[in-house]
Amino acid sequence: MNKKWLATPYLFWAVAFIVIPLLMVVYYGMTDKTGAFTWENVIAITSPEHVKALMLSLLLSLISTIICLLLAYPLAMILVAKHASKTSFIVMLFILPMWMNFLLRTLAWQTLLEKNGVLNGILSFLHLPALNLINTPGAIILGMVYNFLPFMVLPIYNVLAKIDINVINAARDLGANGIQTFLKITLPLSFPGIASGITMVFVPALTTFVISTLLGGSKILLIGNVIEQEFTTASNWHLGSGLSLVLMIFVLLSMVISSFFDKDGEGAAL
């Protein structure tokens, strides 16, 4: 029996839940309510309110991705230094939050950050002034970093764990100090994991609307919120699909950049 036939169920699944939905988005995005071809839904991204939402989404996503990278790289190096295996308790601590419902994790932060929440309750108990954290860009960034940090840690850890220790020892034997070894050996060899992690964080951060809805309230609209409202509140699938096509361009660009630095798939998550 040809083993390729074993992939038939996945092929049907991919066609039904990936290809067909994407074709529907393209169809609605490139047509108007009469079914006539139009570019208006795509060009609508140039309107001031949509540009503002897109630029804010790109900014917050970029900041969140940078923060995740700055936090994840040292953590991944610590895990490698401790020779943490895939089943170790430390690695499990990073994976465990991913098993919890995404909505519940974000709601937990809403409870912590709201005006009468846990954090301000502690500050009040200590007779300190309350902080206005909820419904701010900072709260959205915090939610993104919390939810997507594991997606940055695991690819980097996966690549660092594969680096041959003899290569590092050879660099040190040749007179390289710790900083030189990191800049010349460790960092370049970890580029596939960095590229994979950046893509896995930036793409969901750019497209999210749940985090900005719960932690940003109605005061802060990202492009994901605009698209979600077009589909649900305004029932304008054509405009929502057109904006989604524009957003898809940024997603594809991120994937192309990631594949360029990670040609062999070494940065794949555990």
C-alpha positions in Angstrom: 0.0 0.0 0.0 1.3 3.4 -0.9 1.9 5.4 2.3 0.9 8.6 0.5 -2.7 7.5 0.8 -2.4 7.9 4.6 -2.3 11.7 4.0 -5.8 11.6 2.3 -7.7 12.5 5.5 -5.5 15.5 6.1 -5.8 16.5 2.4 -9.6 16.6 2.8 -9.3 18.5 6.1 -6.9 21.1 4.5 -9.2 21.6 1.5 -12.3 22.0 3.7 -10.9 24.2 6.4 -8.0 26.0 4.8 -8.3 26.3 1.0 -12.1 26.8 0.8 -12.2 29.5 3.6 -9.3 31.3 1.9 -11.0 31.2 -1.4 -14.2 32.6 0.2 -12.2 35.5 1.7 -10.7 36.2 -1.7 -14.1 36.1 -3.3 -15.8 38.4 -0.8 -12.8 40.7 -0.7 -12.7 41.2 -4.4 -16.5 41.6 -5.0 -19.2 44.0 -3.9 -22.7 43.1 -2.6 -23.9 42.6 -6.2 -21.1 40.1 -6.9 -19.3 42.5 -9.3 -15.5 42.6 -9.2 -14.1 45.6 -7.3 -10.9 46.8 -5.6 -12.8 49.1 -3.2 -12.7 46.6 -0.3 -8.9 46.4 -0.5 -8.4 50.1 -1.1 -10.5 50.8 1.9 -7.4 50.2 4.0 -6.2 53.6 3.0 -9.0 55.4 4.9 -7.8 57.4 7.9 -9.5 55.2 10.5 -8.2 51.9 8.9 -4.7 53.3 8.5 -4.6 54.4 12.1 -5.8 50.9 13.3 -3.2 49.2 11.0 -0.3 51.4 12.1 -1.2 50.9 15.8 -1.5 47.1 15.3 2.0 47.1 13.6 3.5 49.2 16.3 2.1 47.2 19.3 2.9 43.9 17.5 6.5 45.0 16.9 7.0 46.2 20.5 5.5 43.0 21.8 7.7 40.9 19.5 10.9 42.8 20.6 10.0 42.4 24.3 9.3 38.7 23.8 12.7 38.3 22.0 14.5 40.1 24.8 12.9 37.9 27.4 12.9 34.7 25.5 16.6 34.5 24.4 18.1 34.7 28.0 15.4 32.2 29.2 16.3 29.8 26.3 20.0 30.1 27.1 19.3 29.3 30.8 17.3 26.2 29.8 20.1 25.0 27.6 22.7 25.7 30.2 20.7 23.6 32.7 20.5 20.8 30.2 16.7 20.9 30.4 15.1 18.1 28.5 11.9 18.3 26.6 10.0 16.7 29.5 11.7 18.7 32.2 9.7 20.6 34.7 11.1 24.0 33.7 10.2 23.6 30.0 6.8 22.3 31.1 6.2 25.6 33.0 6.4 27.4 29.7 4.2 25.0 27.8 1.6 24.7 30.5 -0.1 28.1 29.9 -0.6 27.1 26.3 -2.9 24.3 27.4 -5.2 26.8 29.1 -7.9 28.5 27.1 -6.6 31.6 25.5 -9.7 33.6 26.5 -9.5 32.6 30.1 -5.8 33.6 30.3 -6.7 37.1 28.9 -9.6 37.4 31.2 -7.3 36.7 34.1 -5.2 39.7 33.2 -8.3 41.8 32.9 -9.1 40.9 36.5 -5.6 41.8 37.6 -5.4 45.1 35.8 -8.8 46.6 36.1 -9.4 49.7 38.4 -10.8 47.5 41.2 -8.6 44.6 40.4 -6.1 42.6 42.3 -3.1 44.8 41.5 -4.8 48.1 42.5 -6.2 46.3 45.6 -2.7 45.5 46.7 -1.6 49.1 46.1 -4.6 50.4 48.0 -3.7 48.1 50.9 -0.2 49.5 50.9 -1.6 53.1 50.8 -0.2 53.7 47.4 -1.9 55.5 44.5 -3.9 53.3 42.1 -2.6 52.8 38.6 -4.6 53.2 35.4 -3.5 50.1 33.6 -6.6 48.7 31.9 -7.8 50.0 28.5 -4.3 51.2 27.6 -1.8 50.2 24.9 0.5 49.0 27.7 -2.2 46.5 28.9 -2.5 45.2 25.3 1.3 44.8 25.0 1.4 43.0 28.4 -1.4 40.6 27.2 0.4 39.9 24.0 3.7 39.2 25.7 2.1 36.9 28.2 0.2 34.9 25.7 2.8 34.7 23.0 6.1 34.5 24.9 6.2 30.6 24.9 6.0 30.8 21.1 9.3 32.7 21.2 11.0 30.7 23.9 10.5 27.2 22.4 11.9 27.8 18.9 15.0 29.6 20.2 15.5 26.8 22.8 15.1 24.2 20.2 17.9 25.7 18.0 20.2 26.5 20.9 19.9 22.9 22.2 21.1 21.6 18.8 24.3 23.7 18.8 27.3 21.4 19.1 29.1 22.2 22.4 32.4 21.3 20.7 32.0 24.3 18.3 31.7 26.7 21.3 34.6 25.0 23.0 36.7 25.3 19.9 36.0 29.1 19.7 37.1 29.5 23.3 40.2 27.4 22.7 41.1 29.8 19.9 41.0 32.7 22.3 37.4 34.0 22.0 35.9 35.4 25.2 32.3 34.9 26.2 30.9 37.9 24.3 32.9 37.1 21.1 31.7 33.5 21.3 28.1 34.6 21.6 28.3 37.2 18.8 30.3 35.0 16.4 29.0 31.5 17.1 25.8 31.3 19.3 23.8 34.2 17.9 24.4 33.4 14.1 23.5 29.7 14.7 20.4 30.7 16.5 19.0 32.9 13.7 16.6 30.1 12.5 15.0 30.0 15.9 14.8 33.7 16.2 13.2 34.1 12.8 10.7 31.3 13.6 9.9 32.8 17.0 9.5 36.3 15.6 7.0 35.0 13.0 5.1 33.0 15.6 4.7 36.0 17.8 4.3 38.9 15.3 1.6 37.2 13.2 -0.8 36.4 16.0 -0.1 39.7 17.7 -0.9 41.6 14.5 -4.1 39.7 13.8 -5.5 39.4 17.4 -8.7 41.2 18.4 -9.5 39.3 21.7 -6.6 40.8 23.6 -7.3 44.3 22.5 -11.0 43.9 23.2 -10.6 42.7 26.7 -7.5 44.7 27.8 -7.9 47.7 25.6 -11.7 48.1 25.7 -13.5 50.1 23.0 -11.0 52.9 23.3 -8.3 51.2 21.4 -9.1 49.6 18.0 -6.5 47.4 16.2 -7.0 46.2 12.7 -8.1 42.9 14.0 -10.9 44.6 15.9 -12.0 46.5 12.8 -12.1 43.3 10.7 -14.0 41.5 13.5 -16.6 44.3 13.7 -17.1 44.3 9.9 -18.0 40.6 10.0 -20.1 40.6 13.2 -21.5 44.0 13.9 -21.7 45.6 10.5 -22.3 42.3 8.7 -20.1 43.6 5.8 -18.2 40.5 4.8 -16.9 42.1 1.6 -15.1 45.0 3.5 -14.0 42.6 6.2 -12.5 40.2 3.7 -10.9 43.0 1.7 -9.1 44.3 4.9 -8.2 40.7 5.7 -6.5 40.3 2.3 -4.3 43.4 3.1 -3.5 41.9 6.5 -2.6 38.6 4.8 0.1 40.4 2.9 1.9 41.2 6.1 1.5 37.6 7.3 2.9 36.2 4.1 5.9 38.6 4.3 6.6 37.5 7.8 6.5 33.8 6.6 8.8 34.6 3.7 11.4 36.3 6.0 11.1 33.4 8.4 11.7 30.8 5.7 14.7 32.7 4.4 16.5 32.5 7.7 15.1 29.0 8.6 15.4 27.1 5.3 15.9 23.7 7.0 13.1 24.2 9.5 15.5 24.0 12.5 13.5 26.7 14.3 10.3 24.6 14.5 8.8 24.6 17.9 9.1 21.5 20.1 
